[in-house]
Amino acid sequence: MAKEKSEITTTNEHPNKIGVREGIGYMLGDGGNLFVLTYVSSYLKVFYTDILRIPTSKVANLFLFTRLWDAINDPMWGTIVAKKRPNKDGKYRPYLKWLAIPLALSQILCFIDVSLSLSEANILVFAYVTYIAFGMLYTGMNVPFGSLASVITDDPDGRTLLSTFRTIGSGVGGAAPALLAPLLIYSKVDDGKGGTYNVADAQGMLSFAIVMGVLSVIFYYACYFTTKERVPSEAEPNVDMKKIYGGMIKSKPFVVLALTGILISGQLQFGSLNQYLYKNYFCNTSLSVIGTIAQYAPLVLMLPFSAKIIKKYGKQEICAFTSFFAAAAAILTFFIKPAPDQAWLFLVMQFVIGFGYSFVSITNWAIVADVIDYQLYKTGIKNESAVYAVYTFCRKLGQTAADYGGLVLLGKIGYEAETMANAGFVPGISEGILTVCTLIPAITYTLVFILYKFFFPLTKEKLEPVYEYVRKANQQIDA
């Protein structure tokens, strides 16, 4: 038996090697995630402030409360998934078919206009209930989906393939609402001075939510039918979750991963404030479409070369270099301060920032899998769902800080739903929106660079023994 294991270990062909078909399947799953998440993340606050006319301070409190609930919700889902016994479909894949339709329906409910049928207090209750339901179901889907990557394959090249295709999926799923929604959810209004400005349309927002929900269900089921779990991941009914969570806190790679997750997801969420920038500073919501293209175009351009570059230089090394590039471009944008008639300059700088951020986005999920393997390497305990649940919670903390902080800043500079929902450029307030939308990214990308460059320990060289240990451990389980 020892001889057989030695022969397996030294073979050039990894036993859990995967192909493009499975990468595409995993890509579709994240496309389903982003169809609903991006639309909710980018436009729900606009729906709350401009359609339901909820004050920005109350919307900020809503987002804060729901994230406090996630402190219970995310670990709860992590524990539920960890203790689930695999069936014929695996341990994580079944959630794709179980939760696809409920998640889509919860997203649609968030965009129902109840402003004419409910009192102000009940409107707020409705917003809390529907958004919390969406958040719980999304976590219930996202924790097993994220954990799925680590059991599809333990091949480092396969992990990079999955991370690359997941990035494509998030790009497709994120670009669809970002590109199409601005064209369908706003109506043009005459400003009385020979020009026009845009206002949110309730029916358009609901109709688009329905489209995103249907597409997400289709993509989730496609992912379910095209992926396979290969790496053993048994249920651990007596698992000591306190020990696992305590081990994460003591793990430097996980702590740095969590901090970068907070910053990266926070910045992505904070970018949704650009909707107010396009509406009330540049006075052209159609620019949101071009802004999305500027953001994702560098990602598309770099994808064909990403796998070879990452394999040659390493994930940590690439993330440190490219996040520095993004930070420099973001700082420059803040100091340039494009004028209202210089939207083109802002969009060019968005493209440059996107180029620097592209590799961070591409490698992010492969790094999560590496940290999961590192936990096994150091502690002998492998629990993908628990690690992923805590990481998901950390990302939500970033989103909360972005949502809450962004809305508080909007309120501080004078943005109020009653006056700004149907307004274009307003001196003082509009310039304040520009400052907020350029200063925060400059700070965020700088911190991401510092963390990857000086604190993240899993360099290419240090990961080699981790990969070897995990591969042998999985072969022993199979044997």
C-alpha positions in Angstrom: 0.0 0.0 0.0 2.9 2.4 0.9 4.4 1.7 -2.5 1.1 2.4 -4.3 0.8 5.7 -2.4 4.3 6.7 -3.4 3.6 6.0 -7.0 0.4 8.1 -6.9 2.2 11.0 -5.2 5.0 11.2 -7.8 2.8 11.0 -10.9 2.8 14.1 -13.1 -1.0 13.9 -13.6 -2.9 15.2 -10.6 -5.6 12.6 -9.6 -8.2 15.4 -9.2 -7.4 17.4 -12.3 -10.4 19.2 -13.8 -11.2 20.6 -17.2 -12.8 23.7 -18.7 -16.3 22.3 -18.6 -16.3 22.2 -14.8 -14.7 25.6 -14.7 -17.6 26.9 -16.8 -20.1 25.2 -14.5 -18.6 26.8 -11.4 -18.6 30.1 -13.3 -22.3 29.9 -13.8 -22.9 29.4 -10.1 -21.2 32.7 -9.3 -23.0 34.3 -12.2 -26.2 33.3 -10.4 -24.9 34.8 -7.1 -24.0 38.1 -8.7 -27.2 38.6 -10.7 -29.1 39.0 -7.5 -26.4 40.3 -5.2 -25.2 43.1 -7.5 -28.6 44.3 -8.2 -29.5 44.4 -4.5 -26.1 45.9 -3.5 -26.1 48.6 -6.2 -29.7 49.7 -6.4 -31.6 48.7 -3.3 -30.4 51.8 -1.4 -31.6 53.9 -4.3 -35.0 52.1 -4.2 -35.2 52.8 -0.4 -34.3 56.5 -0.6 -35.9 57.5 -3.9 -38.9 55.2 -4.2 -39.9 54.3 -0.7 -38.5 57.7 0.5 -36.9 56.3 3.6 -34.5 58.8 5.1 -30.8 58.0 4.6 -30.2 57.7 8.4 -32.8 55.0 8.7 -31.5 53.2 5.7 -28.1 53.3 7.2 -29.4 51.8 10.5 -31.2 49.1 8.5 -28.0 47.9 6.9 -26.2 48.1 10.2 -28.8 46.0 12.0 -28.9 43.3 9.3 -25.1 42.9 9.5 -25.3 42.6 13.3 -27.8 39.8 12.6 -25.3 38.2 10.2 -22.9 37.8 13.2 -25.4 35.0 14.2 -26.6 34.1 10.7 -23.2 33.4 9.0 -21.7 31.1 11.7 -25.1 29.4 12.0 -25.1 28.5 8.3 -21.4 27.5 8.6 -22.3 25.0 11.4 -25.4 23.7 9.6 -23.4 23.0 6.4 -20.4 21.6 8.3 -22.6 19.0 10.1 -24.5 17.9 7.0 -23.7 14.4 5.8 -22.9 14.1 2.1 -25.5 12.4 -0.1 -25.2 11.0 -3.6 -24.9 14.6 -4.9 -22.2 15.5 -2.4 -22.1 17.8 0.6 -22.4 21.2 -1.0 -23.9 20.9 -4.4 -27.5 20.1 -3.1 -27.8 23.7 -1.8 -27.7 25.0 -5.3 -31.1 23.3 -6.1 -32.6 23.7 -2.6 -32.2 27.5 -2.3 -32.1 28.8 -5.9 -35.8 29.6 -6.1 -36.4 30.9 -2.5 -33.4 33.2 -3.0 -34.7 34.6 -6.2 -38.1 35.2 -4.7 -36.7 37.0 -1.7 -34.7 39.3 -4.0 -37.9 40.2 -6.0 -39.8 41.0 -2.8 -37.1 43.6 -1.8 -38.1 45.7 -4.8 -41.9 45.8 -4.4 -43.2 49.4 -4.0 -45.3 49.5 -0.9 -45.1 53.3 -0.5 -48.8 53.9 -1.4 -50.2 51.0 0.6 -48.3 51.1 3.9 -47.6 53.7 6.6 -44.1 55.0 7.0 -43.5 52.7 10.0 -44.8 49.7 8.1 -42.7 50.5 5.1 -39.6 50.3 7.3 -40.8 47.0 8.8 -41.3 45.6 5.3 -37.8 46.7 4.3 -36.3 45.0 7.3 -38.1 41.7 6.9 -37.5 41.4 3.1 -33.8 42.4 3.3 -33.1 40.1 6.2 -34.8 37.2 4.4 -32.7 37.9 1.3 -29.5 38.1 3.4 -30.2 34.8 5.2 -31.0 32.9 2.0 -28.0 34.4 0.2 -25.7 33.3 2.9 -27.3 29.9 2.9 -26.5 29.6 -0.8 -23.1 31.3 -0.7 -21.4 29.4 2.1 -21.8 25.9 0.4 -21.1 27.4 -3.0 -17.9 28.9 -1.9 -16.9 25.7 0.0 -17.6 23.7 -3.2 -14.4 24.9 -4.9 -12.2 23.2 -2.3 -13.9 19.8 -2.8 -14.1 20.0 -6.6 -10.3 19.6 -6.7 -7.3 20.0 -4.6 -5.0 20.5 -7.6 -3.4 24.0 -7.3 -3.8 24.6 -11.1 -7.4 23.4 -10.8 -8.0 25.9 -8.0 -6.6 28.7 -10.1 -8.8 27.6 -13.0 -11.9 27.6 -10.7 -10.9 31.0 -9.3 -10.4 32.4 -12.8 -13.8 31.1 -14.0 -15.5 32.3 -10.8 -14.1 35.7 -11.6 -15.6 35.5 -15.1 -18.9 34.4 -13.6 -18.9 37.3 -11.1 -18.0 39.6 -14.0 -20.9 38.4 -16.1 -23.3 38.3 -13.2 -22.2 41.7 -11.9 -22.0 43.4 -15.3 -25.6 42.4 -16.3 -27.4 44.6 -13.7 -24.7 47.2 -13.8 -24.9 47.6 -17.6 -28.6 47.1 -18.2 -30.3 48.4 -15.0 -29.4 52.1 -15.6 -31.1 51.9 -19.0 -34.3 50.4 -17.6 -34.9 51.6 -14.1 -34.6 55.3 -14.6 -36.9 57.8 -16.3 -35.8 61.1 -17.9 -37.4 64.3 -16.5 -37.2 67.8 -18.0 -35.3 70.2 -15.7 -37.2 73.2 -17.1 -33.9 74.7 -18.4 -33.7 72.8 -21.6 -32.0 69.8 -20.1 -33.0 66.6 -18.4 -32.1 64.5 -15.4 -32.9 61.0 -14.3 -35.3 59.7 -11.6 -35.8 56.1 -10.4 -38.8 54.2 -11.7 -40.6 51.8 -9.3 -42.0 49.5 -12.0 -38.8 49.4 -13.9 -36.9 48.4 -10.7 -39.3 45.6 -9.9 -39.3 44.2 -13.5 -35.6 44.1 -13.6 -35.5 42.3 -10.2 -37.8 39.6 -11.7 -35.4 39.2 -14.7 -32.4 38.9 -12.4 -34.2 36.3 -10.2 -35.1 34.1 -13.2 -31.6 34.2 -14.6 -30.1 33.4 -11.2 -32.2 30.2 -10.9 -31.2 29.1 -14.4 -27.5 29.6 -13.6 -27.6 27.9 -10.2 -29.2 24.8 -11.7 -26.6 24.8 -14.5 -23.9 24.8 -11.9 -25.5 22.0 -10.1 -25.6 19.7 -13.1 -22.1 20.5 -14.4 -19.9 20.2 -11.2 -18.8 17.2 -9.2 -17.3 16.8 -5.7 -14.1 14.8 -5.7 -12.2 15.7 -2.5 -13.5 13.9 0.6 -15.4 16.2 3.0 -17.3 14.2 5.6 -19.8 15.5 8.1 -18.4 16.3 11.6 -21.5 16.1 13.9 -19.3 16.4 17.0 -17.1 19.1 15.6 -15.8 21.7 18.2 -16.7 24.9 16.4 -15.2 27.0 19.2 -11.9 25.3 18.5 -12.2 25.8 14.8 -13.1 29.5 15.1 -10.4 30.0 17.7 -7.8 28.4 15.3 -8.8 30.9 12.6 -8.2 33.9 14.9 -4.7 32.6 15.7 -4.0 32.0 12.0 -2.1 34.9 10.4 -3.0 33.9 6.9 -6.7 33.8 7.8 -6.6 37.1 9.7 -5.0 38.9 6.8 -7.4 37.2 4.4 -10.3 38.4 6.5 -9.0 42.0 6.6 -8.5 42.1 2.9 -11.9 40.6 2.4 -13.4 43.4 4.5 -11.6 46.0 2.5 -12.2 44.5 -1.0 -15.9 43.7 -0.5 -16.3 47.1 1.2 -14.8 48.9 -1.7 -17.0 47.0 -4.2 -20.1 47.8 -2.2 -19.0 51.4 -1.7 -18.7 51.7 -5.5 -22.5 51.5 -5.6 -22.5 55.2 -4.4 -21.3 56.0 -7.9 -25.0 55.8 -8.8 -25.5 59.0 -6.9 -22.3 60.5 -8.5 -23.6 59.8 -12.0 -27.1 61.0 -11.1 -26.3 64.1 -9.1 -22.8 65.2 -10.2 -22.3 64.2 -13.8 -26.2 64.3 -14.3 -26.2 61.3 -16.6 -27.1 57.8 -15.2 -26.2 56.3 -18.6 -22.6 56.8 -17.6 -23.0 54.0 -15.2 -23.0 51.6 -18.1 -19.6 53.0 -19.4 -18.3 53.0 -15.8 -19.1 49.3 -15.5 -17.3 48.6 -18.8 -14.3 50.6 -17.6 -14.3 48.5 -14.4 -14.6 45.1 -16.1 -12.7 45.6 -19.3 -9.2 45.2 -17.7 -10.4 42.0 -16.1 -11.4 40.6 -19.4 -8.2 41.7 -21.0 -6.0 40.1 -18.3 -7.9 36.8 -18.0 -6.2 35.0 -20.9 -2.8 35.6 -19.2 -3.7 35.3 -15.6 -3.2 31.6 -15.0 0.4 31.6 -16.4 1.3 34.8 -14.6 0.0 33.6 -11.3 1.7 30.2 -11.7 5.0 31.9 -12.4 5.0 34.6 -9.7 2.6 33.4 -7.1 -0.8 34.7 -5.8 0.5 36.9 -2.9 3.2 38.4 -5.1 0.8 39.4 -7.8 -1.8 40.7 -5.4 0.8 43.0 -3.7 2.0 44.4 -7.0 -1.4 45.0 -8.7 -3.0 46.4 -5.5 -0.2 49.0 -5.4 -1.1 50.0 -9.0 -4.8 50.4 -8.1 -3.9 52.4 -5.0 -1.7 54.8 -7.0 -4.5 55.3 -9.6 -7.1 55.9 -6.9 -5.0 58.5 -5.1 -4.4 60.3 -8.3 -8.1 60.4 -9.1 -8.8 62.0 -5.7 -6.4 64.8 -6.3 -7.4 65.4 -9.9 -11.1 65.8 -9.0 -12.7 65.6 -12.4 -15.2 68.5 -13.1 -18.9 67.8 -13.9 -18.1 68.1 -17.6 -15.1 65.7 -17.3 -16.9 62.4 -16.9 -14.5 61.0 -19.5 -11.6 61.6 -17.2 -13.2 59.9 -14.2 -14.1 56.9 -16.4 -10.5 56.7 -17.7 -9.2 56.6 -14.1 -11.8 53.9 -13.3 -10.3 51.8 -16.1 -6.8 52.3 -14.7 -7.9 51.3 -11.2 -9.7 48.3 -12.6 -6.5 47.2 -14.3 -4.7 47.3 -11.0 -7.5 45.5 -9.2 -8.1 42.8 -11.8 -5.5 40.3 -10.5 -6.7 40.7 -6.9 -10.2 39.8 -8.1 -9.0 36.8 -10.1 -6.8 35.3 -7.4 -9.1 36.1 -4.4 -11.0 32.8 -4.3 -8.0 30.7 -5.0 -6.3 32.3 -1.9 -9.4 31.4 0.2 -8.9 27.7 -0.8 -5.1 28.0 0.0 -6.0 29.3 3.5 -8.4 26.4 4.0 -5.6 24.0 3.1 -3.2 25.9 5.4 -5.6 25.3 8.3 -5.5 21.6 7.6 -1.7 21.7 7.3 -1.2 23.4 10.7 -4.0 21.9 12.7 -5.0 18.7 11.0 -8.6 19.9 10.9 -10.3 20.7 7.6 -13.6 22.5 7.7 -14.3 24.3 4.5 -17.8 25.6 5.4 -16.7 27.1 8.7 -13.8 28.9 7.2 -15.9 30.1 4.4 -18.7 31.2 6.6 -16.4 33.3 8.8 -14.8 34.8 5.6 -18.2 35.5 4.2 -19.1 37.3 7.4 -16.0 39.4 7.2 -16.9 40.4 3.7 -20.3 41.4 4.9 -18.7 43.5 7.6 -16.9 45.3 4.8 -20.2 45.7 2.9 -21.9 47.0 6.1 -19.2 49.6 6.7 -19.5 50.7 3.1 -23.3 50.8 3.2 -23.6 52.4 6.6 -20.6 54.7 6.3 -21.5 55.7 2.7 -25.1 56.6 3.6 -24.0 58.5 6.7 -21.5 60.5 4.6 -24.3 61.2 2.1 -26.4 62.5 4.9 -23.5 64.6 6.3 -23.0 66.4 3.0 -26.7 67.2 2.8 -28.3 64.4 0.6 -31.9 64.0 1.6 -34.4 61.8 -0.3 -37.1 64.4 -0.4 -35.0 67.0 -2.1 -32.4 65.0 -4.0 -34.4 62.1 -5.5 -35.8 64.3 -8.2 -32.9 66.7 -8.5 -29.8 66.9 -10.7 -26.7 68.9 -9.8 -26.9 70.7 -6.5 -23.9 72.9 -5.6 -22.1 71.8 -2.5 -23.9 68.5 -2.2 -22.8 67.2 -5.6 -19.1 68.2 -5.0 -19.3 66.4 -1.7 -20.5 63.2 -3.4 -17.4 63.4 -5.7 -15.1 63.8 -2.7 -16.6 60.8 -1.0 -16.5 58.6 -4.1 -12.8 59.3 -4.7 -11.3 59.5 -1.2 -12.6 56.2 0.2 -11.2 54.1 -2.7 -7.8 55.7 -2.4 -7.6 54.8 1.3 -9.0 51.3 0.7 -6.7 50.2 -2.1 -3.7 51.5 -0.1 -4.6 49.4 2.9 -5.1 46.3 0.7 -1.6 46.8 -0.8 0.0 47.1 2.7 -1.7 43.9 3.9 -0.7 41.8 0.9 2.8 43.2 0.7 3.9 43.2 4.3 1.6 40.8 6.2 0.2 38.0 4.1 2.6 35.1 4.7 1.5 32.5 2.1 4.1 33.2 -0.6 4.5 30.9 -3.6 7.5 29.2 -1.8 5.7 28.7 1.5 2.7 27.1 -0.2 4.6 24.2 -1.7 4.8 22.0 1.4 1.1 22.8 2.2 0.0 21.5 -1.2 2.1 18.4 -0.8 0.7 17.7 2.7 -2.9 18.2 1.6 -2.5 16.0 -1.5 -1.1 13.1 0.6 -3.8 13.5 3.2 -6.6 13.3 0.6 -5.0 10.2 -1.0 -4.9 8.5 2.4 -8.6 9.2 2.9 -9.4 7.8 -0.6 -7.3 4.7 0.2 
